[in-house]
Amino acid sequence: MKLAILYHSQTGFTRQYVDWIAEKTHADCYSLTEAIKADLSACDVLLLGSWMHAGSIYKLNKLAAIAQKYPQKPVLLFCTGASPIASPDSQKALEAGSQLLKIDPALTFYCPGGLNYDQMSPGNRLLMKAFASMIKAKKNKTEDEKLMSEMIVSSYDISDPKAIEPILVAVSAIETKTTPSDLND
């Protein structure tokens, strides 16, 4: 079985996960720019990956348009984010992604990444700094908001290669024509 990973990465976290997955699966990897031009007919499964941006998965519509050229191929989706766990926003974005791609929500995954202010576009850096100021100024913060307020002040990396394990299980399940839940029994 041949896996193709189509992805968009701005600051390197999504690319790190692509590299880890490719190391385990020998997948062919295509940045969004490369994927637009690529002939993916020889691959068996498509894995789309990008990062969370303002409550949605960045460039997902463009990645989905490429995947839709190959309707017979199974598709999986992952996103990276700055939170150590999937937040309600990332869960909503993954649900929206599963609807857009017409795939089972069990084939969507969240991978913790981080923030790299040095690699962000100037506009995104400005937005993140404004968001950090807004959270810091908020009175009566929840525990999650307090933690987020401390984390987003500067760059950090919470990427974890263990986060790809559910993705690898799902790819294996597709290869063996089982469902990911069958593998847990």
N, C-alpha and C positions, 0 to 999 in steps of 0.2 A: 504494500500500500504506500502511496506517495502523498505526503502532506505538503501543502503550500501555505505559507504564512504570509498574509498581506497585512501591512501595518503602517501606522503613522506614529512617529516619535519626534517630539520636539526637544526634550531635555535629556533623553537617554534612558529613562526608566522602562518605557515600553520596549525599546530595542534590547535592553538587558534581558527581559523575559523572552523575547524572540530568540535571542542567542541561546538561552538555557534550554528552551523547548527544542530548537534545532539541533542542539548537541545530543539530546536524548532520542530524537526521532529522525534525524538526517533530513529534515524538511528543507525545501527550497524556500528562501525568504525573499520577499519583494517589498521594498518601500512603496508607499502609495504611488509615487511618481513612476517607479518601475512597473508596478502592477497594472497601471493604466495601459501600458504598451505590451505587456506579457501575454503569451499564449499559454493558458493554464489547462488546456485540454488534456495534457498527459498526467495531471495530478488527480488523485482520487478524493481528497478531502481538502476543504478550505478552512483555515483558521484566520479570523480577522481580529486585529488588535489595535487599540488606540488608547488615548488617555482621557480622563474626565476633565471637562472644561465647562464651568458654569452650569452644572447639573445635567450635562449631556456628554455623549461620547464623541469626541472631536473627529470630524471628517468621516463619521460612520456612513452618512448618505453616499459618499463617493466610494467607500469600500464596498458597501452593499450593492451599488450599481455594477461594480465589477463582478461580484459574486453572482448577481442575477443573470449574467451572460452564460452561466453554467448551472442551469436549474437542476440538473441531475446529480450534482455533487453535494454531499452533506456539508453543512457549514456550522462552525462553532465560533463563538465570540468571547474575547476577553478585553477588559479594560484595566488600566492602572490608575491609581489615585494617590493622593497625599495622606489618606487616612490609613491607620493600621488595620482597620476592618472595613468591610463594605458598609458604607453609610446608607441611610435611607435614600439619599440622592443618587448614589451609585446603583442601588438596587432598582430604583425607578428607571434609570438610564438603561440598565441591562434588560429590564422588562420591555422598555420601548424598543430596544435593539432586537429582542427576540420576536416582537411583533413585526417590525420592519422586515426582518430576514425570514419571517415565517418559520421559526425554529422553536423547539421545545426550550423553555426557560432553563432546564437542567443542562443545556449546552452553552450557557453563558457563565462567565467567571470573572471574579474581581481579584486583582493582584496588587498588594500595597507597593507603592513606589517611593514617593517623596517629593521634595521640591529642590530645584536647582536654579536659583535666581540668576546665576551667571549665564545659563543656557536659554533662558526665557526670552521671548521677543519683548521689546520695550513696552508694548501695550499690555501684555500679560503680566509683566513685572509690576507695572503701575497698578493694575487691577488687584493683584495679590497684596501689594503693600496697602492699598486702600481697604481691602477686606480685613487684613490684619489689624489695622487701626480701628476699624469698626467693631471688631470682636473685642479688642482690648478695652475700648471705651464703654462697652455694654455693661450695665449694672445687673446684678443678680444672674450671673452666668451659671449655666448648668455645668456639671462636671466635664462633660464632653467639650463644651465651649471653652472652659478653662484650659483643658489639655490642648485643644486646637490653637488657642491664643498663644500658648507657650511654644508650640511646634512651628508655627508659620512665620515666626520672627526672622528666621534665617534658613538657609539651605539645610537639608537633611536627606538621608537615604535609609529607608526601612524595607528595601527590596529583600525578598526572601525566596531562594530557589525552591523551597518546599511548597510555595504557593502554586507551582506548576503541576503538582501531583494530580489534582482533580482534572486538569486539562489532559494530562497523559492518560488517565483512566478513561476519559471520554473518547479520546482518539483510539485507544485500544478497543473499546467497546464497539466503535463504528467498524473497526477492522474485522472484529470477530462477529459482527452483526448481533451483538447483545445490546442491552441498554445499560447506562451507567448504574442504575439501581440494581440490575441483576448481579453486578459485580460485587455489591455489598452484601448479598445474601450468603 
